[in-house]
Amino acid sequence: QVQLVESGGGLVQPGGSLRLSCAASGSIFSLNTMGWYRQAPGKQRDLVATIKDSGNTNYADSVKGRFTISRDNAKNTVYLQMNSLKPEDTAVYYCNYRVRFIATGTQGYWGQGTQVTVSS
């Protein structure tokens, strides 16, 4: 059982910054991928960024150069630093934790989501 608690969302003006945090608790395995996804009203849930336990990262093209994902393995926490925010970044942002087992496949968990609104 894994629980994910997100924080840091809010309302910002275009060009502003926010830092999201997600703390994982429960049965956490060292080898995992954590990441952020977002979903706007009427849209599908899309990948924003992921980071493996090794530190290897992956970003959506729309956020490259503006967002930075990082993690603190000792705290089982993942962060998303969002700079130069645009109105199109407005969405509910969801934290994700994923582990892969050779025998049984992949298990994934989601946080409750945190609202990010970019508006003047």
C-alpha positions in Angstrom: 0.0 0.0 0.0 1.4 3.4 -1.1 0.0 6.8 -0.3 1.0 10.0 -2.2 0.4 13.4 -0.8 0.8 16.4 -3.1 1.2 20.1 -2.2 2.3 23.4 -3.7 -0.5 24.1 -6.2 -2.2 27.5 -6.4 -3.0 30.5 -8.5 -0.2 32.4 -10.3 0.2 35.0 -13.0 1.7 34.1 -16.4 5.4 34.1 -16.1 5.3 33.1 -12.5 6.6 30.1 -10.7 5.4 27.3 -8.5 7.0 24.3 -6.8 5.0 21.1 -6.4 5.9 18.4 -3.9 4.8 14.8 -3.5 5.6 12.7 -0.6 5.2 8.9 -0.8 4.7 6.7 2.2 3.9 3.1 2.9 5.6 0.2 1.2 8.2 2.0 -1.0 10.7 0.1 -3.1 14.1 1.7 -3.8 13.9 1.0 -7.6 11.0 3.1 -8.8 9.9 5.9 -11.1 8.1 8.9 -9.8 6.5 11.6 -11.9 3.9 14.2 -12.6 0.9 14.1 -14.9 -1.7 16.8 -15.6 -5.3 16.9 -16.7 -7.3 19.9 -17.9 -11.1 19.8 -18.1 -12.2 17.8 -21.1 -8.7 16.6 -21.8 -6.9 13.3 -21.2 -4.3 12.9 -18.5 -0.9 13.6 -20.0 2.7 13.1 -18.9 4.6 16.1 -17.6 7.8 14.7 -16.3 9.2 11.5 -14.8 12.3 10.7 -12.9 13.8 7.3 -12.1 15.6 6.3 -8.9 18.9 6.7 -10.9 18.0 10.4 -11.6 17.2 9.8 -15.3 14.5 12.2 -16.4 11.9 12.5 -19.1 9.9 15.6 -20.0 7.0 16.4 -22.2 8.0 18.7 -25.1 5.7 21.4 -23.9 7.5 21.9 -20.6 11.2 21.3 -21.6 13.3 24.2 -20.5 10.7 25.6 -18.1 10.0 22.7 -15.7 12.5 20.7 -13.6 11.7 17.4 -11.9 13.9 16.2 -9.0 13.7 13.8 -6.1 15.0 13.1 -2.6 15.3 9.4 -2.3 15.8 9.5 1.5 12.5 11.3 1.9 10.7 9.4 -0.9 9.7 12.8 -2.3 9.5 14.2 -5.8 9.4 17.8 -6.8 8.4 19.8 -9.8 9.8 23.3 -10.2 7.7 25.2 -12.7 9.0 28.4 -14.1 7.7 30.7 -16.9 4.2 29.4 -16.4 1.7 29.8 -19.2 -2.2 29.8 -19.1 -2.1 26.5 -21.0 -0.3 25.0 -18.0 -3.5 25.3 -16.0 -4.6 21.8 -14.9 -4.9 19.4 -12.0 -1.4 18.0 -11.5 -1.2 14.4 -10.3 1.8 12.7 -8.6 2.6 9.1 -9.8 4.6 6.3 -8.3 5.5 3.2 -10.3 7.4 0.0 -9.7 8.1 -2.9 -12.0 8.3 -6.5 -10.9 9.8 -9.2 -13.2 7.2 -11.7 -12.0 4.1 -9.7 -11.8 4.6 -6.6 -13.9 4.1 -2.9 -13.1 2.2 -1.4 -10.2 1.2 2.3 -10.2 -0.3 4.7 -7.7 -1.8 8.1 -7.9 -2.0 11.1 -5.7 -5.2 13.1 -5.1 -4.2 15.9 -7.4 -3.4 19.6 -6.8 -4.8 22.4 -8.8 -2.5 24.8 -10.7 -4.1 27.8 -12.3 -2.2 30.3 -14.4 -4.2 33.5 -15.0 -3.8 37.2 -15.0 
